[in-house]
Amino acid sequence: MKKDPCEFCDGLVEEAVMRVPFHYRKELIYVDHVPVRVCRKCGELYFDAVVYKRLEKIAEGRNAIRTKITFPLADYRKALAIETR
């Protein structure tokens, strides 16, 4: 297992398989079971070129999307305005 320092925080980068957010053409999808390298300190993700190209194909085709998920979304500015009253 290859371990390198993170380019951003110098933390330890390790191999993992996980759900990752993937931004493509102003859209965001989450993809499960992606082989990735992740910094244990800051969470930065590193993709191999082959994996990244496959993620692009998944995002383009949308044929591999098995389900849609929902999640709570907060508004930072609105929350800040409420706190400062």
C-alpha positions, 0 to 999 in steps of 0.5 A: 500500500503506497503512502505519500504526504498530502500536497496540501497539509503534509498529512499521510495519504492512504489508499481507500475505497469509498463514496466520493463526490464528483463534480462534472460540468457544473453538476455533482454526483456521488459514486460508491466504491471508488478506489482513491487515495485520501489524506487522513488529516485534511480529507483531500482526495487523489484519483488515478488518471484511469479512475478519473476518466471512468468517473467522467464516463459515469457522469456523462452517461448517467447509466450507472446511477442506481438511486438518488439520495437526499440530504439536509442543506443549510444556508450559511448566510441565513444561519449567520443572520439569525445568529447575529440578531 
